[in-house]
Amino acid sequence: MKRRGMIVISLVCGALCAGSVLVYAHGVQADARATRDEALARYGGEQAQVCVATRDIAPGETLNTSNTEQRQWLVDFLPNGAVSSLSDVEGASVASAIVSGEVVTQTRLEASSSDVQVPAGTSALSIEVDSAQAVGGALPVDARVDVYATGASGASLIVPGARVLAQGAQGSSRMWVTLAVPPDRVQELVTAADTSSLYLALPSDTMSPESE
């Protein structure tokens, strides 16, 4: 009889322990659901379509459908300068490496000022031009370009053989180019950029000797 009583007590204790575990598990699940519901309430609807790299993209490569795609991304987790559409930057050259799965940002398309080495006896000057008027945007760093300005009186060569120090996209059809310009031509180029349309011509065999 005494042994039977001990068995009954053991069974009751086991049932109580099992019940406690179930209650605890239910509480954990409830907390998890509450956390999930809170996250959904916070981020639900706060998504935006952005341009994301589908593979690693090396500096110098151009952005296109072979290496990027449109994806939905939580707005709160978007980096500054995120590119919302591939059409805004398609054909743009990458200045710094982009890893697979990374949101494409404008900073990845802009060369850091610390990367620009200004040749002795020149001044670095950045201008904004239509990509179509700059060899379609295909201007390699270290190339030498002739800068033409067009106006009512026609076209004139204002800076011959300016060295390209850096370049990047400025929207879908515009780009910026940093040139090494003789100091005595800076004012003329600044005025032309403000009052005229600029064209950058790329003659054959124009790579800088320093880049060879």
C-alpha positions as CSV (number, residue, x, y, z in Angstrom):
1,M,0.0,0.0,0.0
2,K,2.8,2.3,0.9
3,R,4.5,1.5,-2.4
4,R,1.3,2.2,-4.3
5,G,1.1,5.6,-2.6
6,M,4.6,6.5,-3.7
7,I,3.8,5.6,-7.3
8,V,0.7,7.8,-7.3
9,I,2.6,10.7,-5.8
10,S,5.4,10.3,-8.5
11,L,2.8,10.3,-11.2
12,V,1.2,13.4,-9.9
13,C,4.5,15.2,-9.6
14,G,5.4,14.2,-13.2
15,A,2.1,15.5,-14.4
16,L,2.6,18.8,-12.6
17,C,6.1,19.1,-14.2
18,A,4.8,18.3,-17.6
19,G,2.1,20.9,-17.2
20,S,4.6,23.5,-16.1
21,V,6.8,22.8,-19.2
22,L,3.7,23.2,-21.4
23,V,2.7,26.4,-19.7
24,Y,6.3,27.8,-20.2
25,A,6.4,26.7,-23.8
26,H,3.1,28.3,-24.4
27,G,4.4,31.5,-22.9
28,V,7.5,31.5,-25.0
29,Q,5.4,30.9,-28.1
30,A,3.2,33.8,-27.1
31,D,6.2,36.1,-26.6
32,A,7.5,35.1,-30.0
33,R,4.2,35.8,-31.7
34,A,4.0,39.1,-29.9
35,T,7.5,40.0,-31.1
36,R,6.7,39.0,-34.7
37,D,3.4,40.9,-34.6
38,E,5.2,44.0,-33.4
39,A,7.8,43.7,-36.2
40,L,5.1,43.2,-38.8
41,A,3.2,46.2,-37.4
42,R,6.3,48.3,-37.5
43,Y,7.6,47.4,-40.9
44,G,4.5,46.3,-42.7
45,G,4.0,48.5,-45.8
46,E,7.3,50.3,-45.2
47,Q,9.1,48.7,-48.1
48,A,10.6,50.2,-51.2
49,Q,11.9,48.8,-54.5
50,V,15.7,49.2,-54.9
51,C,18.5,48.1,-57.1
52,V,20.5,45.1,-55.6
53,A,23.6,43.4,-56.9
54,T,23.1,39.8,-57.9
55,R,26.8,39.0,-57.9
56,D,30.1,40.6,-56.8
57,I,30.7,43.7,-59.0
58,A,34.3,44.9,-59.4
59,P,35.4,48.5,-59.8
60,G,35.3,49.6,-63.4
61,E,32.4,47.3,-64.3
62,T,29.2,48.8,-65.6
63,L,25.8,48.2,-64.0
64,N,23.2,46.3,-66.1
65,T,20.7,43.5,-65.9
66,S,23.4,40.9,-65.8
67,N,24.6,42.0,-62.3
68,T,21.7,43.8,-60.7
69,E,18.0,43.4,-60.2
70,Q,15.0,45.1,-58.5
71,R,14.0,43.9,-55.1
72,Q,11.7,45.0,-52.2
73,W,13.7,46.2,-49.2
74,L,12.6,47.4,-45.7
75,V,12.8,51.2,-45.7
76,D,14.3,51.3,-42.2
77,F,17.3,49.2,-43.3
78,L,18.1,51.0,-46.6
79,P,21.5,52.6,-46.7
80,N,21.9,56.3,-47.6
81,G,21.9,57.0,-51.3
82,A,20.2,53.8,-52.2
83,V,19.4,53.6,-56.0
84,S,15.7,52.9,-56.5
85,S,15.8,51.9,-60.1
86,L,18.3,50.3,-62.4
87,S,17.2,52.7,-65.2
88,D,18.7,55.6,-63.2
89,V,22.2,54.1,-63.2
90,E,22.2,51.5,-66.0
91,G,25.6,51.7,-67.9
92,A,27.2,53.6,-65.0
93,S,30.8,52.6,-64.0
94,V,31.3,51.2,-60.5
95,A,34.0,53.2,-58.6
96,S,34.2,50.8,-55.6
97,A,33.4,47.1,-55.2
98,I,29.8,46.0,-54.6
99,V,29.2,42.6,-53.1
100,S,26.4,40.2,-54.0
101,G,23.2,41.0,-52.2
102,E,24.2,44.6,-51.5
103,V,21.9,47.5,-52.2
104,V,23.5,49.7,-54.9
105,T,24.2,53.2,-53.6
106,Q,25.4,56.4,-55.3
107,T,28.5,56.3,-53.1
108,R,29.6,53.1,-54.9
109,L,29.5,55.0,-58.2
110,E,31.5,58.0,-57.0
111,A,35.2,58.0,-56.7
112,S,36.5,59.1,-53.3
113,S,38.4,62.4,-53.4
114,S,41.2,60.7,-51.6
115,D,41.7,58.5,-54.7
116,V,42.2,61.5,-57.0
117,Q,45.9,62.3,-57.5
118,V,46.3,65.7,-59.1
119,P,49.3,65.9,-61.5
120,A,51.8,68.6,-60.7
121,G,51.2,71.9,-62.5
122,T,47.4,71.2,-63.0
123,S,44.2,71.8,-61.1
124,A,41.5,69.2,-60.6
125,L,38.1,70.4,-61.8
126,S,34.8,68.5,-62.0
127,I,32.2,69.2,-64.6
128,E,28.8,67.7,-65.3
129,V,27.9,66.7,-68.9
130,D,25.5,64.6,-70.8
131,S,26.8,61.1,-71.1
132,A,26.0,61.2,-74.9
133,Q,28.4,64.2,-75.2
134,A,31.2,62.3,-73.3
135,V,31.7,59.3,-75.6
136,G,28.6,57.7,-74.1
137,G,30.1,57.8,-70.7
138,A,32.9,55.5,-71.8
139,L,35.8,57.6,-70.4
140,P,38.5,55.5,-68.7
141,V,40.5,57.1,-65.9
142,D,43.9,58.4,-67.2
143,A,42.6,59.0,-70.7
144,R,43.3,62.3,-72.4
145,V,40.2,64.2,-73.7
146,D,39.7,67.4,-75.7
147,V,37.1,69.6,-74.2
148,Y,34.9,71.5,-76.7
149,A,32.3,74.2,-75.9
150,T,29.4,74.9,-78.2
151,G,27.4,78.2,-78.4
152,A,25.8,80.6,-80.8
153,S,29.1,81.2,-82.6
154,G,29.8,77.4,-83.0
155,A,32.2,75.0,-81.3
156,S,35.6,75.8,-80.0
157,L,38.3,73.8,-78.3
158,I,38.9,75.2,-74.9
159,V,41.1,72.5,-73.1
160,P,43.1,70.1,-75.3
161,G,44.4,66.9,-73.8
162,A,42.9,67.1,-70.3
163,R,43.5,64.1,-68.2
164,V,40.6,62.2,-66.8
165,L,41.1,61.8,-63.0
166,A,37.7,60.3,-62.1
167,Q,34.2,59.9,-63.4
168,G,30.8,58.7,-62.3
169,A,27.1,58.6,-63.1
170,Q,24.8,61.5,-62.2
171,G,21.4,60.0,-63.0
172,S,20.4,58.0,-66.0
173,S,21.8,60.4,-68.7
174,R,24.2,62.7,-66.9
175,M,27.7,62.1,-65.5
176,W,30.4,64.0,-63.8
177,V,34.0,64.0,-64.9
178,T,37.0,65.3,-62.9
179,L,39.8,66.6,-65.2
180,A,43.3,67.7,-64.7
181,V,43.3,71.2,-66.2
182,P,46.1,73.8,-66.6
183,P,45.5,76.5,-64.0
184,D,45.2,79.2,-66.7
185,R,42.3,77.3,-68.3
186,V,40.2,76.8,-65.2
187,Q,38.2,80.0,-65.4
188,E,37.5,79.5,-69.0
189,L,36.2,76.0,-68.5
190,V,34.1,77.0,-65.5
191,T,32.5,79.8,-67.6
192,A,31.9,77.4,-70.5
193,A,30.3,74.8,-68.2
194,D,27.9,77.4,-67.0
195,T,27.0,79.1,-70.3
196,S,27.7,76.4,-73.0
197,S,27.2,72.8,-73.8
198,L,30.4,70.8,-73.3
199,Y,31.6,67.9,-75.4
200,L,34.5,65.6,-74.5
201,A,36.3,64.0,-77.4
202,L,38.5,61.0,-77.0
203,P,41.3,60.9,-79.6
204,S,43.0,57.6,-80.4
205,D,46.0,56.5,-78.2
206,T,45.2,59.0,-75.5
207,M,46.0,57.0,-72.4
208,S,48.4,58.8,-70.0
209,P,52.0,57.5,-70.1
210,E,51.9,57.2,-66.4
211,S,49.2,54.6,-66.6
212,E,51.1,52.3,-68.9
